[in-house]
Amino acid sequence: MTRANVIQLGFLVLGLGGLAYGLFSFAGLDNVSAGIAAQSLLVVVVLVWTGSYLIRVVSGKMTFMQQRRLYQQAYENLTTDELKARFDALSEQEQIALLQDLEGDKKVNQPPS
């Protein structure tokens, strides 16, 4: 969410409070009761909004986390494709030598059983 969106949302909540006050006054509540009802409505709206944010944080469905996941997946696909292209560009003897070298490294790095 950009700063402009946050400012717009703030003005929207402010306008919602004024509208609620007007509607409660029009419904027949006195000024004090209409103010309390409008404030209560805004508190409920803010609590629901904050709760939805916390749910998104806990579940990992925030915009930044989704963008990071997509970027990481795209990066992994790109590097995999690049490595595959480089491997395919090697001659058959170089491919076999590389695979044997990797197998040797795998055996060296394995813990003793």
Number of C-alpha atoms within 10 A of each C-alpha: 7 7 8 9 10 11 11 12 12 12 12 12 15 13 12 16 20 15 13 19 23 16 14 19 18 11 10 10 15 11 13 11 14 20 19 13 18 22 16 13 16 17 13 12 14 13 12 12 12 12 12 11 14 13 13 13 13 9 9 12 13 14 12 11 12 12 12 11 12 12 12 12 12 12 12 12 12 12 12 12 12 12 12 11 11 10 14 11 11 12 10 11 9 12 14 12 12 14 12 12 11 12 12 11 11 11 10 10 9 8 7 6 3
